[in-house]
Amino acid sequence: MRVVEVTAYGGPEVLRMARRPEPEAGDVPGRVRVRLKAAGVNQADLRIRAGRYADAVGDLRPPFVIGTDFAGRLLDPVPGMAEGTRVAGYIPWYEELTGEGTYAEVVRVAPEWLAPIPDDVEFTVAASVPLASATAQQGLDRLRLQEGATLLVTGASAVVGRLAVQYAHAAGLRVVAVAHEGDESELRILGADHVVTRGPAEEVAARVVEGDPYRVDAIFDGGLVGEGLLPVVKDGGVFLALAPDRVPTPERNIRVETVRARPDAARLKETLEKVANRELITRVADVMPLEEVAEAHRRAEAGHRPGRIVLLI
């Protein structure tokens, strides 16, 4: 089968198409196979490829396959889902550390990672959702905010931030979104009470304080801005970091939390149903063939356009 290997730590040029034996039914106890139709390109993929987390992956060394989000069809039946069922999910790559990711034609997964894809949701759309929705939901869980609290969401034009805006609004929070210019109207429809244009941290902070002079109760740092926005958090507030290299040093009794999402099939099933019913809105920026993965990484790193880049397999 075709896979994309990270041949060494570095830029997009280290990604290489390769062939590996296709997994066979039952070759790993407790795992089932999914033939992929689409795989999402996440910020974590870029960081792993670049070697930013090299010290955190134990003995795992290139060449390996990266990728977390996927959508495809079951090759092996599981309780409640027959062979051929359209499914989505994500591989907890860091917890597994097998070097087997979703930039591949067939993956081995645990049945409890899988959720069925509703008929009205395309594979490419489904592949944009799993890790982003889990990160947004579990991140908000860790913030433990009361209804009416003010939450600043960075990266609100991208998928994780966009879903965080929607979940936070549904939870009764006042949402301040940091987004690309031109996304203001849509984000207000999705639940943002106030939208500021992205830019240098000090400029964003000034714009936030203009609208919220008493500062915000918490930050959901979907845009991986880091400590530059700590000044807009109230004393005793909370900052949620999504990447280990973007965790600020606590100050003024601000509680700093991190989140590494865990698969939750029940929540993912509910999320995909809401996407089908247009109750939740994701965003696919580009759909590109697997063979163009290096260009996909270049576009993602350059912020080509906000949203998830999806590889068609």
C-alpha positions as CSV (number, residue, x, y, z in Angstrom):
1,M,0.0,0.0,0.0
2,R,1.0,3.6,-0.5
3,V,2.2,5.6,2.6
4,V,4.0,8.9,3.2
5,E,7.1,8.5,5.3
6,V,9.0,11.1,7.3
7,T,12.5,10.2,6.2
8,A,14.3,12.6,8.5
9,Y,13.4,15.6,10.6
10,G,13.2,18.7,8.6
11,G,11.0,20.7,6.1
12,P,8.3,19.4,3.8
13,E,11.0,18.0,1.5
14,V,11.6,15.1,3.9
15,L,8.2,13.6,3.1
16,R,8.4,10.7,0.7
17,M,5.9,8.4,-0.9
18,A,6.7,4.8,-0.2
19,R,5.2,1.3,-0.2
20,R,4.6,-0.9,2.8
21,P,2.8,-4.2,3.2
22,E,-1.0,-3.8,3.7
23,P,-2.1,-4.9,7.1
24,E,-4.0,-8.2,7.3
25,A,-7.1,-8.9,9.3
26,G,-6.3,-9.8,12.9
27,D,-2.6,-9.3,12.6
28,V,-2.7,-7.0,15.7
29,P,-5.0,-8.2,18.4
30,G,-7.8,-5.8,19.2
31,R,-7.3,-3.7,16.1
32,V,-9.4,-3.4,12.9
33,R,-8.5,-2.1,9.5
34,V,-10.0,1.0,7.8
35,R,-9.4,1.7,4.1
36,L,-8.9,5.5,4.0
37,K,-10.6,7.9,1.7
38,A,-9.2,11.1,3.4
39,A,-6.8,12.2,6.1
40,G,-6.5,15.6,7.7
41,V,-3.2,17.6,7.9
42,N,-2.9,18.9,11.5
43,Q,-0.4,21.3,13.1
44,A,0.8,18.4,15.2
45,D,1.9,16.7,12.0
46,L,4.0,19.7,10.9
47,R,5.6,19.9,14.3
48,I,6.4,16.2,14.4
49,R,7.9,16.3,10.9
50,A,10.0,19.3,11.8
51,G,11.5,17.5,14.9
52,R,10.0,19.8,17.4
53,Y,8.9,16.9,19.5
54,A,11.8,14.6,18.8
55,D,12.7,14.4,22.5
56,A,9.1,13.3,23.4
57,V,8.8,10.3,21.1
58,G,11.0,7.9,23.0
59,D,13.0,5.5,20.7
60,L,10.9,6.2,17.7
61,R,13.0,7.5,14.8
62,P,12.4,8.2,11.1
63,P,11.3,6.7,8.8
64,F,7.8,6.7,10.2
65,V,4.3,7.6,9.0
66,I,2.5,10.6,10.6
67,G,-1.2,11.7,10.6
68,T,-4.0,11.5,13.0
69,D,-7.4,12.3,11.5
70,F,-9.0,9.9,9.0
71,A,-12.2,9.0,7.2
72,G,-12.8,5.8,5.3
73,R,-14.6,2.4,5.2
74,L,-14.3,-0.4,7.6
75,L,-12.6,-3.5,6.3
76,D,-13.3,-5.6,9.4
77,P,-16.7,-5.5,11.2
78,V,-17.0,-4.3,14.8
79,P,-19.9,-4.4,17.2
80,G,-22.6,-2.2,15.8
81,M,-20.8,-1.5,12.5
82,A,-20.6,-3.8,9.5
83,E,-17.8,-4.2,7.0
84,G,-18.0,-1.3,4.6
85,T,-19.4,1.2,7.1
86,R,-18.2,4.8,6.5
87,V,-16.3,5.7,9.7
88,A,-14.1,8.6,11.0
89,G,-11.8,8.9,13.9
90,Y,-8.3,9.8,14.8
91,I,-5.2,7.8,15.9
92,P,-3.7,9.1,19.2
93,W,-0.3,9.1,17.6
94,Y,1.7,10.3,20.7
95,E,0.1,7.7,22.9
96,E,0.6,4.9,20.4
97,L,4.2,5.8,19.2
98,T,4.1,3.0,16.6
99,G,5.1,5.2,13.7
100,E,1.9,4.3,12.0
101,G,-0.2,7.3,11.0
102,T,-3.0,8.2,8.6
103,Y,-0.9,9.3,5.6
104,A,-1.6,5.8,4.3
105,E,-4.1,3.8,2.3
106,V,-5.0,1.4,5.2
107,V,-4.7,1.9,9.0
108,R,-5.1,-0.3,12.0
109,V,-7.3,1.3,14.7
110,A,-9.0,0.4,18.0
111,P,-12.8,0.0,17.5
112,E,-13.5,2.5,20.3
113,W,-11.9,5.3,18.3
114,L,-14.5,5.0,15.5
115,A,-17.7,6.8,14.8
116,P,-20.0,6.3,11.8
117,I,-20.2,9.1,9.3
118,P,-23.7,10.3,8.5
119,D,-24.8,9.8,4.8
120,D,-24.9,13.6,4.2
121,V,-21.2,14.2,5.3
122,E,-18.5,13.7,2.7
123,F,-15.3,11.9,3.6
124,T,-13.2,15.1,3.2
125,V,-15.5,17.0,5.6
126,A,-15.5,14.1,8.1
127,A,-11.7,14.0,8.1
128,S,-11.5,17.6,9.2
129,V,-13.4,17.0,12.4
130,P,-12.2,14.2,14.8
131,L,-9.1,15.6,16.5
132,A,-10.3,19.3,16.2
133,S,-13.6,18.6,17.9
134,A,-12.0,16.4,20.6
135,T,-9.4,19.1,21.3
136,A,-12.1,21.9,21.5
137,Q,-14.4,19.9,23.7
138,Q,-11.8,18.5,26.1
139,G,-10.0,21.8,26.2
140,L,-13.2,23.6,27.3
141,D,-13.7,20.8,29.9
142,R,-10.3,21.7,31.4
143,L,-11.1,25.4,31.6
144,R,-14.1,24.7,33.9
145,L,-15.7,28.1,33.2
146,Q,-19.0,29.2,34.6
147,E,-21.8,30.3,32.3
148,G,-21.4,34.0,31.5
149,A,-17.6,34.0,31.7
150,T,-15.6,35.6,28.9
151,L,-13.4,33.4,26.8
152,L,-10.8,34.5,24.3
153,V,-10.4,32.0,21.4
154,T,-7.3,32.5,19.2
155,G,-7.1,30.8,15.8
156,A,-10.9,31.1,15.4
157,S,-10.7,31.0,11.6
158,A,-9.2,27.5,11.7
159,V,-11.0,24.3,12.6
160,V,-10.1,23.9,16.3
161,G,-10.8,27.5,17.1
162,R,-13.9,27.6,15.1
163,L,-15.4,24.6,16.9
164,A,-14.3,26.0,20.2
165,V,-16.2,29.2,19.5
166,Q,-19.3,27.2,18.7
167,Y,-19.1,24.9,21.8
168,A,-18.3,27.9,24.1
169,H,-21.3,29.8,22.8
170,A,-23.5,26.8,23.3
171,A,-22.2,26.6,26.9
172,G,-23.3,30.1,27.6
173,L,-19.9,31.8,27.5
174,R,-19.2,35.2,26.1
175,V,-16.8,34.6,23.3
176,V,-14.1,36.9,21.9
177,A,-12.6,35.5,18.7
178,V,-9.2,36.3,17.1
179,A,-9.6,35.6,13.4
180,H,-8.5,36.3,9.9
181,E,-9.8,39.6,8.4
182,G,-13.0,38.9,6.5
183,D,-14.2,36.1,8.9
184,E,-15.9,38.6,11.3
185,S,-19.5,38.2,10.1
186,E,-19.4,34.4,9.9
187,L,-17.9,34.0,13.4
188,R,-20.5,36.3,14.9
189,I,-23.1,34.0,13.3
190,L,-21.3,31.0,14.8
191,G,-21.5,32.5,18.3
192,A,-18.7,35.1,18.8
193,D,-19.7,38.2,20.7
194,H,-16.7,40.2,19.6
195,V,-14.1,39.5,16.9
196,V,-10.7,41.0,16.6
197,T,-8.3,40.7,13.6
198,R,-5.2,38.5,14.1
199,G,-1.8,40.1,14.2
200,P,1.2,40.5,16.6
201,A,0.3,39.5,20.1
202,E,0.6,43.0,21.5
203,E,-1.7,44.4,18.9
204,V,-4.3,41.7,19.5
205,A,-4.0,42.3,23.2
206,A,-4.7,46.0,22.7
207,R,-7.8,45.3,20.6
208,V,-9.1,42.7,23.1
209,V,-8.8,45.2,26.0
210,E,-10.6,47.9,24.0
211,G,-13.7,45.7,23.9
212,D,-13.1,44.1,27.3
213,P,-11.4,46.6,29.6
214,Y,-11.7,44.3,32.6
215,R,-9.9,41.6,30.5
216,V,-11.0,38.0,29.9
217,D,-11.6,35.1,32.3
218,A,-9.7,32.6,30.1
219,I,-7.9,32.0,26.8
220,F,-8.3,29.0,24.5
221,D,-5.1,29.3,22.5
222,G,-6.2,27.6,19.3
223,G,-3.8,29.8,17.3
224,L,-0.7,28.7,19.4
225,V,0.1,32.4,20.2
226,G,1.5,31.6,23.7
227,E,2.5,33.9,26.5
228,G,2.2,37.1,24.5
229,L,-1.5,37.2,25.3
230,L,-1.2,36.6,29.1
231,P,-1.7,40.3,29.8
232,V,-5.4,40.1,28.7
233,V,-6.2,37.4,31.3
234,K,-7.6,38.5,34.6
235,D,-5.7,37.7,37.8
236,G,-6.7,34.2,38.8
237,G,-7.9,33.4,35.3
238,V,-6.9,30.4,33.1
239,F,-4.9,29.8,30.0
240,L,-5.3,26.7,27.9
241,A,-2.3,25.7,25.7
242,L,-2.6,23.2,22.8
243,A,1.1,22.7,22.1
244,P,3.9,21.8,24.5
245,D,6.1,24.5,23.0
246,R,3.5,27.2,23.6
247,V,2.9,26.8,27.3
248,P,3.4,30.2,29.1
249,T,4.9,30.5,32.5
250,P,2.1,31.1,35.1
251,E,1.8,34.6,36.6
252,R,-0.7,36.5,38.7
253,N,-2.3,33.3,39.9
254,I,-3.3,32.4,36.3
255,R,-3.9,28.7,36.0
256,V,-2.2,27.2,32.9
257,E,-3.7,24.1,31.5
258,T,-2.7,21.9,28.6
259,V,-4.7,19.5,26.6
260,R,-3.8,16.4,24.5
261,A,-7.1,15.1,23.3
262,R,-8.2,11.4,23.8
263,P,-10.5,9.6,21.4
264,D,-14.1,9.8,22.4
265,A,-16.3,7.9,19.9
266,A,-19.6,8.9,21.5
267,R,-18.8,12.6,21.3
268,L,-17.5,12.3,17.8
269,K,-20.6,10.5,16.6
270,E,-22.7,13.4,18.1
271,T,-20.4,16.0,16.5
272,L,-20.6,14.4,13.0
273,E,-24.4,14.3,13.3
274,K,-24.4,18.0,14.2
275,V,-22.2,18.7,11.2
276,A,-24.7,16.7,9.0
277,N,-27.5,18.9,10.4
278,R,-25.5,22.1,10.0
279,E,-25.6,22.7,13.7
280,L,-21.8,22.7,13.7
281,I,-19.7,24.2,11.0
282,T,-16.2,23.0,10.1
283,R,-13.9,24.3,7.4
284,V,-12.0,22.5,4.7
285,A,-9.3,24.8,3.2
286,D,-7.9,22.5,0.5
287,V,-8.3,19.0,-0.8
288,M,-5.1,17.6,-2.3
289,P,-4.0,14.1,-3.4
290,L,-1.8,12.1,-1.1
291,E,1.1,12.5,-3.6
292,E,1.1,16.3,-3.0
293,V,1.6,16.0,0.7
294,A,4.8,18.1,0.7
295,E,2.9,21.0,-0.9
296,A,0.0,20.5,1.6
297,H,2.5,20.9,4.5
298,R,4.0,24.0,2.8
299,R,0.5,25.6,2.5
300,A,-0.4,24.7,6.1
301,E,2.9,26.3,7.4
302,A,2.4,29.4,5.3
303,G,-1.2,29.8,6.5
304,H,-2.3,29.5,2.9
305,R,-5.9,29.8,3.9
306,P,-7.6,29.1,7.2
307,G,-9.2,25.7,7.7
308,R,-8.1,22.0,7.5
309,I,-6.1,20.8,4.5
310,V,-7.3,17.3,3.7
311,L,-5.4,14.6,1.7
312,L,-7.5,12.6,-0.7
313,I,-6.4,8.9,-0.7
